[in-house]
């Protein structure tokens, strides 16, 4: 194998490899199906053309048969008129037309045989096309299912570079989230334990406990004072209510006396007016 032959072979191999990777089986199947349908259409057109030719020959045959009958009539009429020469000419034409009819019948028979063969081929091709169509759809469905399954598996296993990046991003986000959660929990714990106050104050735990005891004592003392004030206020209110009731009773007792004096003065005035 020469250098040029080897180079050509390598180029063809590389090209086939590239085409195989770029080839979509579903498109290839669709293209093959369309090619077969085109072939079927060509066969149908061939049958139509052949049938047209046969019909033309049959029409020509009928015309010749009509001429044969015509020449028969001419020969009979010529014999009746004692014109053998005309009868002979008519019979000669009849013979010529009959020879043509025989030739047309052979051609028509050949065309009919060809037509029958083409119809059988058309039926067989159409049957194969239907069978191929069924297989094509099945293969397309299998290929698409396999392609979808591969895509899903790649997504689930994160085999692709993009999915690997997504996985790493999720891991980083998870780590940062855990760090923030841990930091937040630590801050809550320090705040509850008072560690933040310890940092800002120079008092120790004993000083804070003593202050708390003092604060509690002050609160209790103030509470007792409030209770005493409230009790005294209630006692004074009760006493004032009793005094008010006594004054109201005395006032009610004095009011009738005032009314009697007024009535006496009114009576004296009436007596003076009557005199």
C-alpha positions in Angstrom: 0.0 0.0 0.0 1.5 3.3 -1.1 1.7 6.5 0.9 -1.2 8.1 -0.9 -3.4 5.0 -0.5 -2.6 4.8 3.2 -3.3 8.5 3.6 -6.6 8.2 1.8 -7.5 5.2 3.9 -6.7 7.1 7.1 -8.7 10.1 6.0 -11.7 8.0 5.2 -11.5 6.2 8.5 -11.3 9.5 10.4 -14.2 10.9 8.4 -16.3 7.8 9.1 -15.5 8.1 12.8 -16.6 11.7 12.8 -19.8 10.9 10.9 -20.7 8.0 13.2 -20.4 10.3 16.2 -22.5 13.0 14.6 -25.1 10.6 13.1 -28.5 10.6 14.6 -30.0 7.1 14.2 -33.6 8.5 14.2 -32.8 10.8 11.3 -31.1 8.1 9.4 -34.1 5.8 9.8 -36.5 8.6 8.7 -34.3 9.3 5.7 -34.2 5.6 4.7 -38.0 5.4 5.1 -38.5 8.4 2.8 -36.1 6.9 0.2 -38.2 3.7 0.2 -41.4 5.7 -0.2 -39.8 7.6 -3.1 -39.0 4.2 -4.7 -42.5 3.1 -4.2 -43.8 6.2 -5.9 -41.5 5.6 -8.9 -42.8 2.1 -9.2 -46.4 3.4 -9.2 -45.6 6.0 -11.8 -44.0 3.2 -13.9 -47.1 1.1 -13.6 -49.2 4.1 -14.6 -47.1 4.9 -17.6 -47.0 1.2 -18.7 -50.8 1.0 -18.3 -51.2 4.1 -20.4 -49.2 2.6 -23.2 -51.1 -0.6 -23.1 -54.4 1.3 -23.3 -53.2 3.1 -26.3 -52.3 -0.1 -28.1 -55.7 -1.6 -27.1 -57.4 1.5 -28.6 -55.3 1.1 -31.8 -56.2 -2.6 -31.9 -59.9 -1.7 -31.7 -59.6 0.7 -34.6 -57.8 -2.0 -36.7 -60.5 -4.5 -35.9 -63.1 -2.0 -37.1 -61.1 -1.6 -40.3 -61.1 -5.4 -40.7 -64.9 -5.5 -40.5 -65.0 -2.6 -43.0 -62.8 -4.4 -45.5 -64.9 -7.5 -45.1 -68.0 -5.6 -46.0 -66.1 -4.0 -49.0 -65.0 -7.3 -50.3 -68.5 -8.8 -50.0 -70.0 -5.8 -51.8 -67.4 -6.0 -54.6 -68.1 -9.7 -55.1 -71.8 -9.0 -55.4 -71.0 -6.4 -58.1 -68.7 -8.8 -59.9 -65.7 -6.6 -59.0 -63.1 -9.2 -58.0 -60.3 -6.7 -58.4 -61.9 -4.5 -55.7 -62.7 -7.5 -53.6 -59.1 -8.6 -53.8 -57.8 -5.2 -52.7 -60.2 -5.1 -49.8 -59.1 -8.5 -48.7 -55.4 -7.5 -49.0 -56.0 -4.5 -46.7 -57.9 -6.8 -44.3 -55.0 -9.2 -44.2 -52.6 -6.3 -43.5 -54.7 -5.0 -40.7 -55.0 -8.4 -39.2 -51.3 -8.8 -39.2 -51.0 -5.5 -37.4 -53.6 -6.6 -34.9 -51.6 -9.8 -34.2 -48.5 -7.6 -33.6 -50.5 -5.3 -31.3 -51.8 -8.3 -29.3 -48.3 -9.5 -28.7 -47.2 -6.1 -27.5 -50.3 -5.7 -25.4 -49.6 -9.2 -23.9 -46.0 -8.2 -23.1 -47.1 -5.0 -21.5 -49.7 -6.8 -19.5 -47.0 -9.2 -18.2 -44.8 -6.3 -17.3 -47.7 -4.6 -15.6 -48.4 -7.7 -13.5 -44.8 -8.0 -12.5 -44.6 -4.3 -11.5 -47.8 -4.6 -9.5 -46.3 -7.6 -7.6 -43.1 -5.7 -7.0 -45.1 -2.7 -5.9 -47.1 -4.8 -3.5 -44.0 -6.5 -2.1 -42.2 -3.1 -1.8 -45.2 -1.6 -0.1 -45.3 -4.5 2.4 -41.6 -4.1 3.1 -42.0 -0.4 3.6 -44.8 -0.9 6.1 -42.7 -3.5 7.9 -39.7 -1.1 7.9 -41.9 1.7 9.2 -43.0 -0.5 12.2 -39.3 -1.4 12.9 -38.3 2.3 12.4 -40.8 3.6 15.0 -39.8 0.8 17.4 -36.1 1.6 17.0 -36.8 5.4 17.4 -38.7 4.8 20.5 -36.0 2.5 21.9 -33.3 5.1 21.0 -35.1 8.0 22.5 -35.8 6.0 25.7 -32.2 5.0 25.9 -31.1 8.6 25.3 -33.5 9.9 28.0 -32.3 7.2 30.4 -28.6 8.1 29.7 -29.4 11.7 30.4 -31.1 10.9 33.6 -28.4 8.6 34.7 -25.7 11.2 34.0 -27.7 13.7 36.0 -28.2 11.3 38.9 -24.5 10.3 39.0 -23.2 13.8 38.2 -20.8 12.4 35.7 -20.9 15.5 33.5 -18.6 18.4 34.2 -21.6 20.8 34.8 -23.2 18.4 37.3 -19.8 18.0 39.1 -19.7 21.8 39.4 -23.2 21.8 40.8 -22.3 19.1 43.3 -19.3 21.0 44.5 -21.4 24.2 44.8 -23.9 22.3 46.9 -21.2 20.9 49.2 -19.8 24.4 49.7 -23.2 25.8 50.4 -23.8 23.0 52.9 -20.5 23.6 54.7 -21.2 27.4 55.0 -24.7 26.7 56.2 -23.4 24.3 58.9 -20.8 26.9 59.9 -23.4 29.6 60.3 -25.7 27.4 62.2 -22.9 26.4 64.6 -21.9 30.0 65.0 -25.5 31.1 65.7 -25.9 28.3 68.3 -22.6 29.3 70.0 -23.7 32.9 70.2 -27.0 31.9 71.8 -25.2 29.8 74.3 -22.8 32.6 75.2 -25.6 35.1 75.5 -27.6 32.8 77.8 -24.6 32.1 80.0 -23.8 35.8 80.4 -20.4 35.5 78.8 -21.0 38.7 76.8 -21.7 40.6 80.0 -18.6 39.2 81.5 -16.5 40.6 78.8 -18.0 44.1 79.2 -17.9 44.1 83.1 -15.1 43.7 85.7 -17.4 42.0 88.2 -17.1 38.4 89.0 -19.9 35.8 89.6 -20.0 36.5 93.4 -20.6 40.2 92.8 -23.4 39.5 90.4 -25.1 37.1 92.8 -24.9 39.6 95.6 -26.4 42.3 93.4 -29.2 40.0 92.5 -29.9 39.2 96.2 -29.9 42.9 97.0 -32.2 43.6 94.0 -34.6 40.9 95.1 -34.6 42.3 98.7 -35.4 45.8 97.5 -38.2 44.5 95.4 -39.7 42.5 98.3 -39.5 45.6 100.6 -41.2 47.8 98.0 -43.9 45.2 97.5 -44.6 45.2 101.3 -44.8 49.0 101.3 -47.3 49.0 98.5 -49.4 46.4 100.3 -49.5 48.6 103.4 -50.4 51.7 101.5 -53.2 49.9 99.7 -54.5 48.5 103.1 -54.5 52.0 104.6 -56.3 53.5 101.7 -59.0 50.9 101.9 -59.5 51.6 105.7 -59.8 55.4 105.1 -62.3 54.8 102.3 -64.4 52.7 104.6 -64.4 55.3 107.4 -65.3 58.1 105.0 -68.2 56.1 103.7 -69.6 55.6 107.2 -69.3 59.3 108.0 -71.1 60.2 104.8 -74.0 57.9 105.7 -74.3 59.5 109.2 -74.5 63.0 107.8 -77.1 62.0 105.3 -79.3 60.6 108.1 -79.0 63.8 110.2 -79.9 65.9 107.2 -82.9 63.9 106.5 -84.1 64.3 110.1 -83.7 68.1 110.2 -85.5 68.7 106.9 -89.0 68.2 108.3 -88.5 70.9 111.0 -87.6 73.4 108.3 -90.7 72.6 106.4 -92.9 73.2 109.5 -91.6 76.7 110.1 -92.2 77.6 106.5 -95.8 76.3 106.7 -96.4 78.4 109.9 -95.2 81.6 108.2 -97.5 80.9 105.3 -100.4 80.5 107.6 -99.8 83.9 109.3 -99.6 85.6 105.9 -102.9 84.1 104.9 -104.7 85.3 108.1 -103.4 88.9 107.6 -104.7 89.0 104.1 -108.1 87.8 105.2 -108.5 90.6 107.8 
